[in-house]
Amino acid sequence: MDSKRFWFQCEPAGGSSVCTGNEEVWGDLEVIADLQDELTGALIGLAKSCGNHQMLPTTTKIIAEGLFTTMTREKYNDQVLVEMIKKVREEKSRVAPNCSSCLSVCGNTSDYDMKEIWEAEEDIRSFKSLILFGIRGMAVYTYPAMVLGNEEEAVNHFFYKALSVISYDLTVEQLLPVVLEAGEMNLKCMELLDKENNDLYDLKQLLKETKDKELSLSVLLSRYEQKTVSILLTLWYLGIKNINLGTSLPAFLSPGALKLLV
């Protein structure tokens, strides 16, 4: 297994350790990681194809579903990911029908090679990982809301923006505002699920108690699940600075990136 690559996208990986997981639950970790990368690269290609072509009424929901598929553990098996990759590529063929047969390949709609992120300089990798994990967390809220008929235009637009941005050659300074915007969009996603959203209620209670008691905010995360990362992004967007993340950082968050955020 390319363990270095797997560190940065595995939810439970923290510090400098590699997640080995439970084979009965996770299956073949290397295969799953490769398929997750392939699906994410296909989603980036689909999002970027909409920059020059008109998206279809089905496109945004497929993007949200694809991101959601990378998050749901009960669906972590080869076939579900393979079928989702096929679905994303078929949608891209409908959005940009002539690109697959074009003799002058521009690369604008091609599937993205995720190694460009995993092998990037650590602060760039950290910010791009935060954006990616943030929109995956968004999909946890957004996709079920879409099924119920609730959508937010700004959130939908950000899916396309974020997937495109992480494929661009940008500086840390250019990526930082997008990281914070991911926090803003995650807050909107929580609101999509109305007042019944327990995460939004818990977040508001946490902020109220912290403010009322003039306490520092301690977020001790033993498992950096990507949904939890999306909530952490929201705290940063809200300007919460005194956050204690525990004794070790997750593998995808570099000290340099954290310093810029806190």
LUMDREN-956921 format. One record per residue (C-alpha): residue number from 1; residue in one letter; z, x, y. Coordinates in nm, 4 decimals. Example, Ala and Ser with C-alpha at 12.3 -4.5 7.8 and 13.67 -1.06 7.14 Angstrom:
<atoms>
- k;r;c3;c1;c2
- 1;A;0.7800;1.2300;-0.4500
- 2;S;0.7140;1.3670;-0.1060
</atoms>
This chain:
<atoms>
- k;r;c3;c1;c2
- 1;M;0.0000;0.0000;0.0000
- 2;D;-0.0719;0.1171;0.3540
- 3;S;0.2963;0.0829;0.4402
- 4;K;0.2573;0.1997;0.8013
- 5;R;0.0185;-0.0861;0.8721
- 6;F;0.2417;-0.3344;0.6933
- 7;W;0.5501;-0.2478;0.8984
- 8;F;0.4145;-0.3924;1.2178
- 9;Q;0.3230;-0.7397;1.0950
- 10;C;0.5903;-0.8015;0.8316
- 11;E;0.8454;-1.0442;0.9726
- 12;P;1.1640;-0.8996;0.8194
- 13;A;1.0776;-0.5325;0.8804
- 14;G;1.3231;-0.3727;1.1183
- 15;G;1.3988;-0.0221;1.2380
- 16;S;1.1904;0.2207;1.0381
- 17;S;1.2101;0.0521;0.7013
- 18;V;0.9308;-0.1125;0.5112
- 19;C;0.9630;-0.4661;0.3813
- 20;T;0.9209;-0.4755;0.0034
- 21;G;0.9794;-0.8479;-0.0209
- 22;N;1.0148;-1.0581;-0.3319
- 23;E;0.7044;-1.0448;-0.5514
- 24;E;0.7687;-1.3959;-0.6849
- 25;V;0.7647;-1.5383;-0.3321
- 26;W;0.5267;-1.3111;-0.1476
- 27;G;0.2846;-1.2290;-0.4288
- 28;D;0.0899;-0.9068;-0.3921
- 29;L;0.2059;-0.7888;-0.0496
- 30;E;-0.0893;-0.5611;0.0109
- 31;V;-0.3401;-0.8351;-0.0672
- 32;I;-0.1549;-1.0830;0.1539
- 33;A;-0.1356;-0.8334;0.4406
- 34;D;-0.5076;-0.7576;0.4140
- 35;L;-0.5960;-1.1270;0.4113
- 36;Q;-0.3693;-1.1963;0.7083
- 37;D;-0.5484;-0.9226;0.8976
- 38;E;-0.8859;-1.0579;0.7923
- 39;L;-0.7907;-1.4092;0.9022
- 40;T;-0.6583;-1.2853;1.2365
- 41;G;-0.9732;-1.0799;1.2911
- 42;A;-1.1854;-1.3861;1.2141
- 43;L;-0.9808;-1.5959;1.4605
- 44;I;-1.0399;-1.3331;1.7303
- 45;G;-1.4133;-1.3491;1.6579
- 46;L;-1.4079;-1.7290;1.6848
- 47;A;-1.2096;-1.7241;2.0105
- 48;K;-1.4421;-1.4667;2.1692
- 49;S;-1.7513;-1.6592;2.0579
- 50;C;-1.6324;-1.9422;2.2813
- 51;G;-1.6588;-1.7131;2.5818
- 52;N;-2.0383;-1.7445;2.5802
- 53;H;-2.0776;-2.0640;2.3783
- 54;Q;-1.9365;-2.4129;2.4104
- 55;M;-1.6398;-2.4724;2.1826
- 56;L;-1.6517;-2.7767;1.9595
- 57;P;-1.3933;-3.0591;1.9559
- 58;T;-1.2613;-2.9120;1.6300
- 59;T;-1.2366;-2.5476;1.7400
- 60;T;-0.8929;-2.5355;1.9026
- 61;K;-0.7279;-2.7184;1.6152
- 62;I;-0.8840;-2.4764;1.3654
- 63;I;-0.7530;-2.1802;1.5674
- 64;A;-0.4038;-2.3307;1.5731
- 65;E;-0.4243;-2.4087;1.2021
- 66;G;-0.5350;-2.0543;1.1254
- 67;L;-0.2450;-1.9031;1.3164
- 68;F;-0.0086;-2.1562;1.1562
- 69;T;-0.1347;-2.0526;0.8122
- 70;T;-0.0224;-1.6947;0.8719
- 71;M;0.3299;-1.8222;0.9436
- 72;T;0.4148;-2.0678;0.6670
- 73;R;0.5727;-1.8866;0.3734
- 74;E;0.5089;-2.1604;0.1218
- 75;K;0.1399;-2.1068;0.1868
- 76;Y;0.1513;-1.7295;0.1400
- 77;N;-0.0961;-1.7029;-0.1420
- 78;D;-0.4401;-1.5547;-0.1710
- 79;Q;-0.6415;-1.8737;-0.2081
- 80;V;-0.5024;-2.0547;0.0965
- 81;L;-0.5773;-1.7560;0.3181
- 82;V;-0.9251;-1.7122;0.1689
- 83;E;-1.0056;-2.0794;0.2302
- 84;M;-0.8766;-2.0581;0.5880
- 85;I;-1.0893;-1.7488;0.6570
- 86;K;-1.3945;-1.9360;0.5296
- 87;K;-1.3096;-2.2358;0.7485
- 88;V;-1.2776;-2.0174;1.0601
- 89;R;-1.6078;-1.8389;0.9933
- 90;E;-1.7886;-2.1660;0.9313
- 91;E;-1.6587;-2.2947;1.2651
- 92;K;-1.7817;-1.9790;1.4387
- 93;S;-2.1260;-2.0321;1.2830
- 94;R;-2.1329;-2.3815;1.4296
- 95;V;-2.0148;-2.2627;1.7720
- 96;A;-2.2601;-1.9701;1.7871
- 97;P;-2.5263;-2.0560;1.5271
- 98;N;-2.7706;-1.7811;1.6230
- 99;C;-2.5287;-1.4882;1.6280
- 100;S;-2.5173;-1.4335;1.2532
- 101;S;-2.8943;-1.3822;1.2371
- 102;C;-2.9346;-1.1937;1.5658
- 103;L;-3.1048;-0.8540;1.5233
- 104;S;-2.9416;-0.7149;1.8400
- 105;V;-2.5776;-0.7245;1.7378
- 106;C;-2.3571;-0.7147;2.0498
- 107;G;-2.0239;-0.7386;1.8682
- 108;N;-1.8921;-1.0047;2.1053
- 109;T;-1.8466;-1.2574;1.8260
- 110;S;-1.7829;-1.0195;1.5369
- 111;D;-1.4603;-1.0319;1.3372
- 112;Y;-1.2093;-0.7899;1.4850
- 113;D;-1.0753;-0.4924;1.2880
- 114;M;-0.6953;-0.5229;1.3100
- 115;K;-0.6551;-0.1503;1.2446
- 116;E;-0.7427;-0.1092;1.6116
- 117;I;-0.4022;-0.2635;1.6864
- 118;W;-0.1921;-0.1165;1.4057
- 119;E;-0.3167;0.2359;1.4788
- 120;A;-0.2951;0.2123;1.8595
- 121;E;-0.0492;0.4059;2.0777
- 122;E;0.2964;0.2610;2.0125
- 123;D;0.3529;0.0829;2.3458
- 124;I;0.0056;-0.0727;2.3349
- 125;R;0.0661;-0.1746;1.9742
- 126;S;0.4025;-0.3242;2.0688
- 127;F;0.2651;-0.5405;2.3477
- 128;K;-0.0348;-0.6556;2.1459
- 129;S;0.1949;-0.7342;1.8518
- 130;L;0.4236;-0.9363;2.0784
- 131;I;0.1250;-1.1354;2.2061
- 132;L;-0.0040;-1.1918;1.8523
- 133;F;0.3349;-1.2891;1.7110
- 134;G;0.3912;-1.5048;2.0175
- 135;I;0.0797;-1.7149;1.9590
- 136;R;0.1615;-1.7385;1.5901
- 137;G;0.4980;-1.8779;1.6957
- 138;M;0.3188;-2.1123;1.9360
- 139;A;0.1146;-2.2444;1.6453
- 140;V;0.4357;-2.3446;1.4642
- 141;Y;0.4978;-2.5934;1.7449
- 142;T;0.1402;-2.6698;1.8492
- 143;Y;-0.0310;-2.7438;1.5192
- 144;P;0.2149;-3.0170;1.4106
- 145;A;0.1950;-3.1588;1.7645
- 146;M;-0.1849;-3.1646;1.7401
- 147;V;-0.1601;-3.3572;1.4153
- 148;L;0.0504;-3.6126;1.6061
- 149;G;-0.2080;-3.6239;1.8838
- 150;N;-0.0109;-3.4225;2.1412
- 151;E;-0.1861;-3.1344;2.3149
- 152;E;-0.1395;-2.9263;2.6288
- 153;E;-0.4537;-2.7881;2.7937
- 154;A;-0.2824;-2.4737;2.9245
- 155;V;-0.1498;-2.3931;2.5770
- 156;N;-0.4897;-2.4457;2.4168
- 157;H;-0.6534;-2.2205;2.6753
- 158;F;-0.3966;-1.9467;2.6123
- 159;F;-0.4848;-1.9291;2.2420
- 160;Y;-0.8351;-1.8174;2.3390
- 161;K;-0.7118;-1.5840;2.6115
- 162;A;-0.4492;-1.4142;2.3946
- 163;L;-0.6765;-1.3662;2.0936
- 164;S;-0.9395;-1.2114;2.3200
- 165;V;-0.6943;-0.9917;2.5130
- 166;I;-0.5507;-0.8219;2.2044
- 167;S;-0.9022;-0.7063;2.1144
- 168;Y;-0.9639;-0.5433;2.4546
- 169;D;-0.8943;-0.1833;2.5512
- 170;L;-0.6206;-0.2521;2.8070
- 171;T;-0.3288;-0.0593;2.9534
- 172;V;0.0386;-0.1462;2.9153
- 173;E;0.0405;-0.2632;3.2769
- 174;Q;-0.2476;-0.5014;3.2051
- 175;L;-0.0871;-0.6348;2.8872
- 176;L;0.2627;-0.6947;3.0306
- 177;P;0.1724;-1.0118;3.2285
- 178;V;0.0109;-1.1591;2.9164
- 179;V;0.3264;-1.0887;2.7144
- 180;L;0.5315;-1.2809;2.9717
- 181;E;0.2704;-1.5571;2.9825
- 182;A;0.3136;-1.5889;2.6063
- 183;G;0.6788;-1.6700;2.6752
- 184;E;0.5793;-1.9339;2.9287
- 185;M;0.3344;-2.0924;2.6851
- 186;N;0.5928;-2.0941;2.4068
- 187;L;0.8226;-2.2928;2.6345
- 188;K;0.5438;-2.5444;2.6899
- 189;C;0.4901;-2.5608;2.3134
- 190;M;0.8543;-2.6465;2.2542
- 191;E;0.8229;-2.9242;2.5106
- 192;L;0.5203;-3.0621;2.3240
- 193;L;0.7514;-3.1711;2.0449
- 194;D;0.9566;-3.3721;2.2952
- 195;K;1.3335;-3.3921;2.3282
- 196;E;1.3740;-3.3978;1.9521
- 197;N;1.2861;-3.0283;1.9410
- 198;N;1.6000;-2.8524;1.8178
- 199;D;1.4766;-2.5084;1.9262
- 200;L;1.4315;-2.6248;2.2858
- 201;Y;1.7729;-2.7969;2.2831
- 202;D;1.9431;-2.4871;2.1410
- 203;L;1.7684;-2.2641;2.3930
- 204;K;1.8798;-2.4790;2.6870
- 205;Q;2.2366;-2.4903;2.5551
- 206;L;2.2408;-2.1139;2.5083
- 207;L;2.1196;-2.0508;2.8623
- 208;K;2.3667;-2.3048;3.0078
- 209;E;2.6664;-2.1533;2.8314
- 210;T;2.5591;-1.8029;2.9286
- 211;K;2.5261;-1.9027;3.2943
- 212;D;2.8438;-2.1139;3.3068
- 213;K;3.0602;-1.8432;3.1508
- 214;E;2.8784;-1.5541;3.3208
- 215;L;2.8269;-1.3902;2.9837
- 216;S;2.5630;-1.1473;2.8715
- 217;L;2.3220;-1.2927;2.6199
- 218;S;2.3502;-1.1462;2.2716
- 219;V;2.0597;-1.2085;2.0385
- 220;L;2.1419;-1.0324;1.7151
- 221;L;1.8412;-1.0839;1.4934
- 222;S;1.8698;-0.9557;1.1402
- 223;R;1.5282;-1.1050;1.0592
- 224;Y;1.2624;-1.0806;1.3277
- 225;E;1.0665;-1.3829;1.2205
- 226;Q;0.7639;-1.4422;1.4382
- 227;K;0.8928;-1.7826;1.5453
- 228;T;1.2084;-1.6094;1.6649
- 229;V;0.9943;-1.3573;1.8512
- 230;S;0.8316;-1.6463;2.0379
- 231;I;1.1760;-1.7639;2.1530
- 232;L;1.2640;-1.4096;2.2603
- 233;L;0.9414;-1.4004;2.4648
- 234;T;1.0503;-1.7237;2.6323
- 235;L;1.3842;-1.5696;2.7298
- 236;W;1.2039;-1.2749;2.8878
- 237;Y;0.9692;-1.5111;3.0717
- 238;L;1.2736;-1.6974;3.2096
- 239;G;1.3984;-1.3683;3.3526
- 240;I;1.6897;-1.3144;3.1145
- 241;K;1.7464;-0.9392;3.1245
- 242;N;2.0863;-0.8684;2.9671
- 243;I;1.9843;-0.9394;2.6092
- 244;N;2.1485;-0.7415;2.3298
- 245;L;1.9065;-0.7076;2.0391
- 246;G;2.1452;-0.5343;1.8037
- 247;T;2.1623;-0.1802;1.6722
- 248;S;1.7965;-0.1364;1.5775
- 249;L;1.4633;-0.2632;1.7035
- 250;P;1.2021;-0.4303;1.4851
- 251;A;0.9273;-0.1934;1.3779
- 252;F;0.6676;-0.3516;1.6057
- 253;L;0.8731;-0.3129;1.9270
- 254;S;0.8784;0.0364;2.0774
- 255;P;1.1583;0.1585;2.3071
- 256;G;0.9017;0.2084;2.5839
- 257;A;0.7784;-0.1491;2.5622
- 258;L;1.1334;-0.2866;2.5532
- 259;K;1.2261;-0.0861;2.8634
- 260;L;0.9462;-0.2552;3.0581
- 261;L;1.0606;-0.5991;2.9423
- 262;V;1.4343;-0.5670;3.0092
</atoms>
